[in-house]
Amino acid sequence: LKAPLAFSEHHLSHAASAFYPSPFERALVLTMDGVGEWATTTAAIGHGQRLDIFREIHFPHSLGLLYSAFTTYCGFRVNSGEYKLMGLAPYGEPRFAGLIHERLVDIKDDGSFRLDLKYFDYCTGLTMTNARFHALFGGPPRAPEAPLEPRHLDLAASIQQVTEDIVMRLATSLKRETGERNLCLAGGVALNCVANGKLLREAGFDGIWIQPAAGDAGGALGAALAHWHRAQGQPRTPAGAGGDGMQGAFLGPAYSDDEIAATLDRLGAVYRRLGDDELIDTAARDLADGQAMGWFQGRAEYGPRALGNRSILADPRRSDTQSVLNLKVKFRESFRPFAPAVLAEHARDCFDLDAESPYMLIVAPVAQHCRLPVDAAATGLERLKQVRSTIPAVTHVDYSARVQSVRADTQPRFHALLSKFHQISGCPTLVNTSFNVRGEPVVGSPEDAFRCFMGTHLDRLAIGNCYLVKAGQPAALAREYAHLLPAD
């Protein structure tokens, strides 16, 4: 007898994905995205196995779609370029924020909002914005790949400020209303790690937990959890390390060293097969020597962030790391920031962060003692080349960083690498970015990893216990394919 199919609403799935793996017995759950069936923003309360939505904002009034409208207006792709807009925001000034408040979105004190739809075309047309929107902000949308103007930087800064305002008002109003002390976040807007950092610092919650696959990819997990706990009444499993039920979110496939070696042999690669300690020592010394490394280990991450298993790693102390990785490895815009992976026990040595951030979803200030003075007269993208801290490759122009804290109990091999690098260099931090190039997904197999290694300017590849040096590979296996890559 086949079991009957069960269906979960979109926002309920989001909320379940955030609450049930969280360390909280009870919490306020805030979900914000583009749109589900009709809901665009929902508030719920989770308590034990219960999870009940009690407040909704409906389409077409959507914070996610408002942010996406500015994403496409600034020349980036909807549903993939929003993180670019967030990364661009620190280079601009929020001089359009008042205009957005005045013309586009009516925000109440409790954070509820309504959009003025005469400036948008996503309800009835084929574009996010229309001629009224373009006239309001000074011209037509930026063409993809066209030069960025100061206006685009200021637009990014402005919509980021408005987004943070809405998120803060929603969360703090709901906290006052419900008396809940803990907050869970899901939905695509929960990937806005700058807004998350502001919530952590200023909203007054005892704890905040964010689903690592906060976008729609997390819906499958949430639907299953909602059915298991809410519909079937099954008890929640005690949270793992650090009170985190996701336990690192390493849910993807893994490959044995024998499988990896067989693939590399078939491809004609030249490699050494090292013991565990020798791998960590060799990789850490090469990173400290300035080599850029592909790092492919264990099970793949669940969610949009590389968390140390499908990563590109580099030394954050070098002033040229950001530009080299962006232009010669990732083949993408030079302004795109990189995140620091830091030993959890040393996070406060580098960042003003009073909580763990295992999923790279919190932006925090770089510690004052790590900062360096810069020319205050520089503006816009001129500030990109300024060395503003002792870890310049991961320091944004506003002296912040998107932090990933790494624990030994959830990521023993990556933690061991960071520890060895710390021992060698005195720095407990590495640059960590996803192992892919623009327009391509994160590498999923050993063959994908070797292909990306040979098609970029990566210097080293550590794939399982197999260690590859670029200069030692047959020249015939190199493949330059940057010119073939689609825009992302």
Disulfide bonds with the S-S distance in Angstrom:
none
